[in-house]
Amino acid sequence: MMHLMTSLFPIGSHLAGWRHPDSWPRTTMQLDVFIEMAKLAERGKFDMLFLADGNAVRAMDDEVMFVANTNTDRPSTYDPLMIFAAISQHTKHIGLFATAVTTYDEPYLLARRFGSLDHLSHGRACWNIVTGNYEGDAVNFGRSTHVPRAERYERADEFVTVCKGLWDSWAEDAFLEDKATGRFLDPAKVQRLDHVGKHFSVQGPLNVARLPQGYPVLSAAGQSEPGRELAAKHADLIFSIALTKEDAQAFYADLKSRVARHGRNPAHTRILPGLTVYTGETASEADELYEELQSLIPPEVGVRSLSKFCRADLSGYDIDGPLPDLSAEVLGMTSYRAAIDKLAKERKLTIRELYQMIIPSAGHVVFKGSYRQVADEMEDWFRSGACDGFNVGMPVLPRSLETFVDLVIPELQRRGLFREEYPGTTLRDTLGLPVPERRVRVG
Ligand SMILES: Cc1cc2nc3c(=O)[nH]c(=O)nc-3n(C[C@H](O)[C@H](O)[C@H](O)COP(=O)(O)O)c2cc1C
């Protein structure tokens, strides 16, 4: 069965989505809009709602981009765990997939927050483990520069290992609340962690009872070598960035074999590439929306936006010329940059052609056409070892999500590719993933 997620980010995935007449009039800190969107996605039986995150107001030194706003800068945004705690009270089944950065947090605090969300939602929490993709966030945490990648990933590995140990603190049946005997809990059913490592020293136990899912579903998004290794070691769910089916297949095969090398079962991981969908009853409806949105991107915003994905300033280059050399090492995120560089070289694209291609997809692949054509392409990727489902970008909200739920999902259901009902109560049930066994300390 295919797995589908989408971002709970009401400005839409297209850079100009929020300007379109079919978008919500206001979205900034509008709880009602977030709730309405979550309910709509749950009506479509989506596996999960996703929230990206970071810890800064970005792009302030670039007025063109700052004023235009992009869906990766997020100048005003709810804390993902807080908004998902609220959403959990208005939904029943949909997974709540929150990004949290390991570089500037403490495992005890984060294990507790995800534990709380898993309880509040009756087993629907998911953690996107990231090390921070924007170097500028560092200045909010007593640093002048970003932590180097190798150190970030080393800390992330230890961070996640500590969290898992903390989630193993209590047995499922530790809290007796036996009024007759006066025994609130069974002290034999709790354990300390006593972790002492390079980055953390954590005694435990966690002050949250065993989670409904054992651990929240764990996810990782990094595409670099250490990013892939972290994912292979810990993640149930892995993002991929692929602009072609062949790239998606290569990533899929690579990650599944890495998972096996870490002694884990590859059948218990789900790999989801990003995808942006432009669709309607007919292909011309999809084309019309696409063209309307493209016409709302001024070229200077286009070039700056591409610069951001490539992590290189492209403003001094000929807009109708090729991309410059992007091989220099950067501290932050490289995954989109590598995919774009490859595409530009393979198809000999100019800067203008590239931004026109990248912006509608926010760095991912685009499927554009009637709902049947979109379902054909999704089916093709799914059946050819490219993915286990998709992270679906919605260009204009709520319009694109409504169209997807009313047209694409029923088409996928008719083809037997997507669920008609949620199979159980937890996100692990929805994703077909086992509950991790509690590791009891010996001695
Ligand atoms: C779909 C997707 C969503 C991501 N969301 C975030 C995010 O919200 N915050 C973040 O810091 N990094 C995010 N990333 C970036 C990765 O987590 C990764 O840590 C980063 O790209 C740096 O490592 P890399 O060179 O391995 O890619 C995302 C990546 C992908 C593919």
The ligand as a Gaussian input file, in Angstrom:
#p B3LYP/6-31G(d) Opt

LIG

0 1
 C       11.832000      16.744000       2.668000
 C       12.926000      17.285000       3.512000
 C       12.617000      18.077000       4.610000
 C       13.622000      18.600000       5.411000
 N       13.268000      19.354000       6.475000
 C       14.219000      19.910000       7.233000
 C       13.859000      20.750000       8.325000
 O       12.694000      20.989000       8.586000
 N       14.842000      21.304000       9.062000
 C       16.171000      21.039000       8.813000
 O       17.005000      21.560000       9.525000
 N       16.542000      20.254000       7.784000
 C       15.603000      19.701000       6.990000
 N       15.975000      18.928000       5.930000
 C       17.422000      18.743000       5.678000
 C       18.056000      17.457000       6.194000
 O       17.527000      17.068000       7.392000
 C       19.617000      17.440000       6.395000
 O       19.939000      17.467000       7.739000
 C       20.338000      18.561000       5.808000
 O       20.025000      18.538000       4.476000
 C       21.875000      18.513000       5.979000
 O       22.458000      17.331000       5.636000
 P       22.663000      16.695000       4.196000
 O       23.871000      17.332000       3.641000
 O       22.843000      15.253000       4.558000
 O       21.447000      16.932000       3.385000
 C       14.992000      18.371000       5.107000
 C       15.300000      17.585000       3.990000
 C       14.295000      17.053000       3.208000
 C       14.658000      16.208000       2.042000

